[in-house]
Amino acid sequence: MDNEIQNLIEEATFDYSMGENDTAVEKLERATLQAPESVEAWHALAEVLFNMRRFDEALAAAERAHALRPDDIFINTTLSRIWMEKGDKTRAEHFGTRARVLGWKDQLKNPEPPPGEA
């Protein structure tokens, strides 16, 4: 990922954590315009908008991230949360199930060492 985009995402995350929601959204929108292929920028934008309860906009950003990386556990989780807030339990369950399956696949690929073998 381009350093400038990464910096924008980090700055926006800091702004959001400091309560500067509009500034965070502006920076993340700038990041998505400059790097429309940045899953991280789209996902961060979706999360900030979700937490601002701007669910339609959050959904659009999450769908962009999902189109770029459909097998991302976190994006599927975000989509599940958005659909639940929008009142579509069926879609929420679909994405929640997908996130769980992806999590299980990840655990199978990267099992934790048995206790005492770390």
C-alpha positions, -999 to 999 in steps of 0.1 A, spaced: 0 0 0 12 35 -9 27 53 22 5 84 15 -27 63 16 -15 44 47 -8 77 64 -43 90 55 -59 59 70 -39 62 101 -46 99 105 -83 93 99 -83 65 125 -67 89 150 -92 116 141 -121 93 146 -107 81 180 -105 118 190 -141 124 180 -133 142 148 -157 120 128 -162 144 98 -125 149 94 -120 111 95 -146 106 68 -131 133 46 -96 118 49 -109 83 42 -129 95 12 -98 112 -1 -79 79 4 -105 59 -16 -104 85 -44 -67 84 -46 -65 46 -43 -98 30 -52 -82 -4 -50 -73 0 -13 -94 -25 7 -81 -10 39 -93 25 30 -128 12 20 -130 -9 51 -119 19 75 -145 42 58 -172 16 63 -163 12 99 -163 49 107 -196 55 88 -211 25 106 -202 39 140 -217 72 129 -249 52 121 -247 62 84 -256 27 74 -264 32 37 -230 49 32 -213 23 53 -228 -5 33 -216 11 0 -181 14 13 -181 -22 27 -194 -35 -5 -165 -19 -24 -141 -35 0 -158 -68 -3 -157 -67 -41 -119 -62 -39 -114 -89 -13 -144 -112 -8 -125 -136 14 -116 -111 41 -130 -121 75 -133 -86 88 -151 -72 58 -176 -100 60 -181 -93 97 -186 -56 89 -212 -64 63 -230 -87 87 -231 -59 113 -244 -34 88 -271 -57 75 -282 -64 111 -286 -27 118 -305 -22 85 -329 -50 97 -320 -77 71 -313 -106 93 -310 -130 64 -282 -110 48 -266 -104 82 -265 -142 89 -251 -148 54 -221 -126 59 -217 -137 96 -216 -173 85 -191 -165 58 -169 -147 83 -170 -178 106 -162 -202 78 -132 -180 67 -121 -179 103 -122 -216 106 -102 -219 73 -76 -196 87 -73 -216 119 -68 -248 99 -40 -231 78 -24 -215 109 -31 -237 139 -20 -226 173 8 -246 188 -2 -269 216 3 -255 251 39 -255 261 53 -256 225 53 -219 218 
